[in-house]
Structure formats: structure tokens, C-alpha cells
Amino acid sequence: MKQSSVEAAFESGFLVLRLKGYFDKSAGVTLVEEFEAKLPLGVNRCFLDFSQIVIINSPGITCLLDFAENIRYERKIPLGCMGISQMYIEIFDAVGLSELMTLFPDETSARTSL
């Protein structure tokens, strides 16, 4: 089994979800659980940190797409991200994830602009 984790940090409505390791369907479920656990605290912006991701497999991409669509269209929460390799930027462009998430160079930029 591939190792993965999602760490959540919440401050003043800004939720950071740090994705680590191998992002697959199981990690996608964990991502949703972490988000849902913090939602009652008053999340009004969400930020995904991909800087410690080793690989995202196809089911992981599907989970990210479902997550992003839910956040943006159903929850109406702005979604940002950072730490995405060029290869994944191209994949995100191809599947439409880039339209759902704003790419930032770092977390500080996201906190001021998202």
C-alpha cells in the first residue's frame, strides 16, 4: 500500500490542506474527510498544498476533480493551490482542474489574494 496523508491547518476562515505522498482514491477520501471536519469552523477559503506529493494516479485526479467541483460550485468557496509540477499542471489543464483552482507561488500569496 502506498503512503499518503492529508494535514489540515485552519486559521481565520482559511483552510490549508497539505497533501503528502501518493495521492490515490484513498487519499481523496481522506481529503474530503479533512475538509468536512473543518467546515463547521467557518471555512471561507480553501488552499491545497501539493508540494509534498510524489504521484497522483488517475483515480486521484478524479477525486481532486470531484472535490474541486464540490468546493467551487456547491459550497461556493474559493479554491487555490501551490506546489504543482509542470506535468500535473498540464494534466490539470486537460481535465479542467485548472479552471476550478487558482495556482499560487506560495501560501502567503494565496492568503492575501484568495
C-alpha positions in Angstrom: 0.0 0.0 0.0 1.3 3.4 -0.9 1.7 6.0 1.8 -0.2 9.2 1.8 -1.6 11.8 4.2 -3.5 15.0 4.4 -2.8 17.5 7.1 -5.2 20.3 7.8 -4.4 23.7 9.2 -7.2 26.3 9.8 -6.9 30.0 10.7 -9.4 32.8 10.2 -11.6 31.0 7.6 -8.5 29.9 5.6 -8.2 26.1 5.4 -4.9 24.7 4.2 -4.8 21.0 3.2 -1.3 19.7 2.8 -1.2 16.6 0.6 1.7 14.2 1.0 2.9 11.1 -0.7 0.9 9.1 -3.2 -2.4 10.7 -4.0 -5.0 8.0 -4.9 -8.7 7.3 -4.3 -8.0 6.6 -0.6 -6.2 9.9 -0.2 -9.1 11.6 -2.0 -11.5 10.2 0.7 -9.2 11.5 3.4 -9.1 14.9 1.7 -12.9 15.1 1.8 -13.0 13.9 5.4 -10.5 16.6 6.5 -12.4 19.3 4.6 -15.7 18.2 6.1 -14.3 18.1 9.6 -13.2 21.7 9.4 -16.2 23.1 7.5 -18.2 23.8 10.7 -15.4 26.1 11.9 -16.3 28.6 9.1 -14.2 27.8 6.1 -14.4 30.6 3.6 -11.3 29.9 1.5 -9.5 26.6 0.8 -5.9 26.0 -0.3 -4.3 22.8 -1.4 -0.5 22.3 -1.0 0.8 19.8 -3.5 4.5 20.4 -2.7 5.0 17.1 -1.0 3.1 14.9 -3.5 5.1 12.1 -5.0 2.5 11.0 -7.6 -1.2 11.4 -8.3 -2.8 8.4 -10.1 -5.8 8.5 -12.3 -8.4 7.8 -9.5 -6.6 10.5 -7.5 -7.1 13.0 -10.4 -10.8 12.0 -10.4 -11.1 12.6 -6.7 -9.5 16.0 -7.0 -11.8 17.0 -9.8 -14.9 15.9 -7.7 -13.5 17.7 -4.7 -12.8 20.9 -6.6 -16.2 20.9 -8.3 -17.9 20.5 -4.9 -15.9 23.3 -3.3 -16.4 25.8 -6.1 -19.9 25.0 -7.4 -21.8 23.6 -4.5 -20.0 25.2 -1.5 -19.1 28.5 -3.3 -15.7 28.5 -1.6 -12.6 29.9 -3.5 -10.0 27.2 -4.0 -6.3 27.8 -4.5 -3.2 25.6 -4.8 0.6 25.6 -4.9 3.4 23.1 -5.5 2.2 21.5 -8.6 4.8 20.2 -11.0 4.6 21.1 -14.7 3.5 17.6 -15.6 0.5 17.9 -13.3 -0.3 21.4 -14.5 -0.7 20.0 -18.0 -2.9 17.2 -16.7 -5.0 19.7 -14.6 -5.4 21.8 -17.7 -6.5 18.8 -19.8 -9.2 17.7 -17.3 -10.4 21.1 -16.3 -9.0 21.3 -12.8 -7.1 24.5 -13.7 -10.4 26.2 -14.2 -11.5 25.3 -10.7 -8.3 26.2 -8.7 -6.1 29.3 -8.8 -2.4 28.4 -8.8 -0.3 30.5 -6.4 3.5 30.6 -6.0 3.2 30.2 -2.2 0.8 30.1 0.7 1.4 33.7 1.7 0.3 34.9 -1.8 -2.9 32.8 -1.5 -3.7 34.2 1.9 -3.7 37.7 0.6 -5.3 37.1 -2.8 -7.7 34.2 -2.5 
